């Protein structure tokens, strides 16, 4: 199939900015901020004020989240209907080839702050199982929304269980460190020592699709100083990315976000790959990611920037 047929240019769709703004308020403030504050409030009331009612509410919510909450087609239809991305000046999506129906892994870059393109393109342009941090998945209230959206955890055992079945998955190899690197001035990825996803792709014979979202690094102003210290915080599982926009948690949007999914890298199945095998195919992946960035950077307003590899 010609790659041009796989292009989706959402600026051609009539915009409903009121709906998109309400959707963004719901997404960033209700799903994240209000949910976090509500959890802290109920926890405080339960532990320090010995409130039985607050404790019962919190216990009920957690029970539902951990044992009953699952992918909700109703919630996914809402996600598709609200069209969050229409607040952006431009939003495009390109696949250089169709994604295989099974045994496919899409590796997304950059992570940035809220990995907007990673989450929002799912269900709109393709259907995969997004894998995300257990922190987001397990925080009360926010974790319910994650489950409703079909998001699962990126831990090793969960990945193996899904890959044994040949399920298509998407992940962010750069993790929190790549979020910490976010800069409005440069395109940065954290990938040099992220090789676990290549190991699993080899073990299960997956095709890996490199992907890049041009423009997402401009969504928030970030603190860029003290990088070494902030990366150290990531090592001890603390947040190292600090951000704001003039809309609070809602991203800046007077620019476009352009997502490109490159051609798949078909990996051989090696049940017990050696470190040499992993290093070899990690280099192949890195080379393809850089080539993808260089191929589209001028098309998507990045000029002569280079992709900085950490």
C-alpha positions as CSV (number, residue, x, y, z in Angstrom):
1,X,0.0,0.0,0.0
2,X,1.3,3.5,-0.9
3,X,2.3,5.3,2.3
4,X,0.3,8.4,1.2
5,X,-2.8,6.3,1.6
6,X,-1.9,5.8,5.2
7,X,-1.8,9.5,6.0
8,X,-4.4,11.1,8.2
9,X,-4.5,14.9,8.1
10,X,-6.9,16.0,10.9
11,X,-6.8,19.7,10.1
12,X,-9.1,18.9,7.2
13,X,-11.8,17.8,9.6
14,X,-14.1,20.6,10.7
15,X,-13.1,21.6,14.2
16,X,-15.3,21.8,17.3
17,X,-13.1,23.8,19.6
18,X,-15.5,24.0,22.4
19,X,-15.8,20.2,22.6
20,X,-12.0,19.9,22.3
21,X,-11.4,22.4,25.1
22,X,-13.9,20.7,27.3
23,X,-12.2,17.4,26.5
24,X,-8.8,18.7,27.4
25,X,-10.2,20.1,30.7
26,X,-11.6,16.7,31.5
27,X,-8.4,14.8,30.4
28,X,-5.8,16.9,32.2
29,X,-7.7,18.2,35.2
30,X,-10.3,15.5,36.0
31,X,-8.4,12.4,35.0
32,X,-5.1,13.6,36.5
33,X,-5.2,16.6,38.8
34,X,-8.6,16.3,40.5
35,X,-8.3,12.5,40.8
36,X,-4.9,13.0,42.5
37,X,-6.3,15.6,44.9
38,X,-9.4,13.5,45.7
39,X,-7.2,10.5,46.5
40,X,-5.0,12.6,48.8
41,X,-8.0,14.1,50.5
42,X,-9.7,10.8,51.2
43,X,-6.4,9.3,52.4
44,X,-5.9,12.2,54.8
45,X,-9.5,12.0,56.1
46,X,-9.1,8.2,56.6
47,X,-5.8,8.2,58.3
48,X,-5.6,11.4,60.2
49,X,-9.2,12.2,61.0
50,X,-10.3,8.5,61.3
51,X,-13.2,9.1,59.0
52,X,-15.0,5.8,58.4
53,X,-17.0,7.2,55.5
54,X,-13.8,8.4,53.7
55,X,-12.1,5.1,54.4
56,X,-15.1,3.1,53.0
57,X,-15.2,5.3,49.8
58,X,-11.5,4.9,49.2
59,X,-11.6,1.1,49.8
60,X,-14.6,0.8,47.4
61,X,-12.8,2.8,44.7
62,X,-9.6,0.8,45.1
63,X,-11.5,-2.5,45.1
64,X,-13.3,-1.6,41.8
65,X,-10.0,-0.3,40.3
66,X,-7.9,-3.3,41.1
67,X,-10.4,-6.1,40.6
68,X,-13.2,-5.0,38.3
69,X,-12.2,-2.0,36.1
70,X,-11.3,-3.0,32.6
71,X,-11.4,-1.6,29.0
72,X,-14.6,0.2,28.4
73,X,-15.9,0.5,24.8
74,X,-18.3,3.2,26.0
75,X,-15.4,5.3,27.4
76,X,-13.3,4.7,24.3
77,X,-16.2,6.0,22.1
78,X,-16.2,9.1,24.3
79,X,-12.5,9.5,23.8
80,X,-13.0,9.3,20.0
81,X,-15.9,11.7,20.1
82,X,-14.3,14.4,22.2
83,X,-11.4,14.9,19.7
84,X,-8.9,16.2,22.2
85,X,-6.3,16.9,19.4
86,X,-8.5,19.5,17.7
87,X,-7.1,22.3,20.0
88,X,-3.8,22.0,18.1
89,X,-3.1,24.2,15.1
90,X,-2.4,21.0,13.1
91,X,-2.4,17.3,13.8
92,X,-1.2,14.7,11.3
93,X,-0.5,11.0,11.4
94,X,1.5,9.0,8.9
95,X,2.2,5.2,8.8
96,X,4.8,4.3,6.2
97,X,3.2,0.8,6.0
98,X,0.3,-1.0,7.6
99,X,0.9,-2.5,11.0
100,X,0.7,-6.3,11.1
101,X,-2.3,-7.8,12.7
102,X,-0.2,-9.6,15.3
103,X,3.3,-9.7,16.7
104,X,3.8,-6.0,16.3
105,X,5.4,-3.5,18.7
106,X,5.2,0.2,18.2
107,X,8.0,2.1,20.0
108,X,7.1,5.7,20.5
109,X,9.3,8.7,21.0
110,X,9.6,11.2,22.5
111,X,8.0,10.5,25.9
112,X,7.7,14.2,26.8
113,X,5.4,15.1,29.6
114,X,2.0,13.4,29.0
115,X,2.9,11.4,25.9
116,X,-0.1,13.0,24.2
117,X,0.5,11.6,20.7
118,X,1.0,8.1,22.0
119,X,-2.3,8.0,23.9
120,X,-4.5,10.2,21.7
121,X,-3.6,8.5,18.4
122,X,-4.6,5.1,19.8
123,X,-8.3,4.3,19.0
124,X,-8.3,7.2,16.5
125,X,-5.7,5.9,14.0
126,X,-5.0,2.3,15.1
127,X,-5.8,-0.2,17.8
128,X,-3.1,-1.6,20.0
129,X,-2.6,-2.2,23.7
130,X,-0.7,0.8,25.1
131,X,1.7,-0.1,27.9
132,X,2.4,2.5,30.5
133,X,4.1,3.0,33.9
134,X,2.6,1.0,36.8
135,X,2.6,4.3,38.8
136,X,-0.1,5.8,36.5
137,X,-1.9,2.4,36.4
138,X,-2.0,1.9,40.1
139,X,-2.8,5.5,41.4
140,X,-6.4,5.4,42.7
141,X,-8.9,7.1,40.4
142,X,-6.4,7.9,37.6
143,X,-5.8,4.1,37.2
144,X,-9.5,3.6,36.6
145,X,-9.4,5.9,33.6
146,X,-6.2,4.1,32.4
147,X,-8.0,0.7,32.5
148,X,-11.1,2.1,30.8
149,X,-8.8,3.3,27.9
150,X,-7.4,-0.2,27.6
151,X,-4.0,0.8,28.9
152,X,-1.9,-2.0,30.6
153,X,1.4,-2.0,32.5
154,X,4.9,-2.1,31.0
155,X,6.4,-4.5,33.5
156,X,8.3,-7.5,32.2
157,X,5.8,-10.2,33.2
158,X,2.8,-8.4,31.7
159,X,4.7,-7.7,28.5
160,X,5.7,-11.4,28.2
161,X,2.1,-12.6,28.8
162,X,0.8,-10.4,26.0
163,X,3.7,-11.2,23.6
164,X,3.2,-14.9,24.1
165,X,-0.3,-14.4,22.6
166,X,1.1,-12.3,19.8
167,X,-0.8,-9.2,20.9
168,X,0.1,-5.8,19.3
169,X,1.5,-3.5,21.9
170,X,2.8,0.1,22.1
171,X,5.4,1.4,24.5
172,X,7.6,4.3,25.3
173,X,11.2,2.9,25.6
174,X,12.6,6.2,26.9
175,X,10.4,6.1,30.0
176,X,10.6,8.8,32.7
177,X,14.2,9.6,31.8
178,X,13.0,10.7,28.3
179,X,10.3,12.8,29.9
180,X,13.0,14.4,32.1
181,X,15.0,15.3,29.0
182,X,12.1,17.2,27.4
183,X,13.3,20.5,25.9
184,X,11.4,23.0,23.7
185,X,14.7,23.8,22.0
186,X,15.9,20.3,21.1
187,X,14.6,16.9,20.1
188,X,16.0,14.3,22.6
189,X,15.5,10.6,23.2
190,X,16.7,8.4,26.0
191,X,17.6,5.1,24.3
192,X,21.3,4.2,24.5
193,X,20.8,1.9,27.4
194,X,17.1,1.0,26.9
195,X,17.4,-2.5,25.4
196,X,14.9,-4.6,27.2
197,X,12.2,-4.1,24.6
198,X,14.6,-5.4,21.9
199,X,15.3,-8.5,24.0
200,X,11.6,-9.3,24.3
201,X,11.0,-8.5,20.6
202,X,13.7,-11.1,19.7
203,X,12.4,-13.7,22.1
204,X,8.9,-13.6,20.6
205,X,9.9,-12.7,17.0
206,X,8.1,-9.3,16.9
207,X,8.2,-6.6,14.3
208,X,9.3,-3.3,15.8
209,X,8.0,0.0,14.4
210,X,9.9,3.1,15.3
211,X,7.7,6.1,15.8
212,X,8.3,9.8,16.4
213,X,5.9,12.7,17.3
214,X,7.3,16.0,15.9
215,X,6.3,19.0,17.9
216,X,5.3,17.3,21.1
217,X,8.3,18.7,22.9
218,X,6.8,22.2,22.6
219,X,3.7,21.4,24.6
220,X,5.1,22.6,27.9
221,X,7.8,24.9,29.3
222,X,10.2,22.7,31.3
223,X,13.0,23.2,33.7
224,X,16.1,22.2,31.8
225,X,18.8,22.9,34.4
226,X,20.2,20.4,36.9
227,X,19.7,17.6,34.3
228,X,22.1,15.1,36.0
229,X,20.4,15.6,39.3
230,X,16.9,15.1,37.8
231,X,18.0,12.0,36.0
232,X,19.3,10.7,39.4
233,X,15.8,11.3,40.8
234,X,14.5,9.0,38.1
235,X,16.8,6.3,39.2
236,X,15.2,6.3,42.6
237,X,11.8,6.4,41.1
238,X,11.1,10.1,41.7
239,X,9.8,12.6,39.2
240,X,12.5,14.6,37.4
241,X,10.4,16.6,34.9
242,X,8.9,19.9,36.0
243,X,6.6,21.7,33.6
244,X,3.9,24.3,33.0
245,X,2.1,26.0,30.1
246,X,0.1,29.2,30.1
247,X,-3.0,27.0,30.4
248,X,-1.7,25.1,33.5
249,X,-1.7,21.4,32.6
250,X,-3.5,21.9,29.3
251,X,-0.7,22.0,26.6
252,X,0.3,24.9,24.5
253,X,-1.2,24.3,21.1
254,X,-0.3,27.1,18.6
255,X,1.6,24.6,16.6
256,X,1.2,21.2,15.1
257,X,2.0,17.7,16.3
258,X,2.9,15.3,13.5
259,X,3.2,11.6,14.3
260,X,5.1,9.2,11.9
261,X,5.2,5.5,12.3
262,X,8.1,4.1,10.3
263,X,8.5,0.8,8.5
264,X,8.7,-2.3,10.6
265,X,11.9,-3.9,11.6
266,X,11.3,-7.6,11.4
267,X,13.4,-9.3,14.1
268,X,14.3,-13.0,14.1
269,X,12.9,-15.1,16.9
270,X,15.8,-16.0,19.2
271,X,14.5,-17.7,22.4
272,X,17.6,-16.9,24.4
273,X,19.3,-13.9,22.7
274,X,22.8,-13.1,23.8
275,X,23.9,-9.6,24.8
276,X,25.6,-9.5,21.4
277,X,22.3,-10.2,19.6
278,X,20.5,-7.6,21.7
279,X,23.2,-5.0,21.0
280,X,23.2,-5.7,17.3
281,X,19.4,-5.3,16.8
282,X,19.3,-2.3,19.2
283,X,21.8,-0.6,16.9
284,X,19.5,-1.4,13.9
285,X,16.6,0.1,15.8
286,X,18.5,3.2,16.7
287,X,19.7,3.7,13.1
288,X,16.1,3.4,11.8
289,X,14.8,5.8,14.4
290,X,17.4,8.4,13.5
291,X,16.7,7.9,9.8
292,X,13.0,8.3,10.4
293,X,13.6,11.6,12.2
294,X,16.0,12.9,9.5
295,X,13.5,11.9,6.7
296,X,10.7,14.0,8.1
297,X,12.3,16.8,10.2
298,X,12.2,19.4,7.5
299,X,8.7,18.5,6.4
300,X,7.5,19.0,10.0
301,X,9.3,22.3,10.8
302,X,12.4,21.0,12.6
303,X,14.9,22.6,10.2
304,X,18.4,21.2,10.5
305,X,18.0,19.9,14.0
306,X,19.7,16.7,15.0
307,X,18.1,14.0,17.2
308,X,20.1,14.0,20.4
309,X,20.7,10.6,21.7
310,X,21.1,10.0,25.5
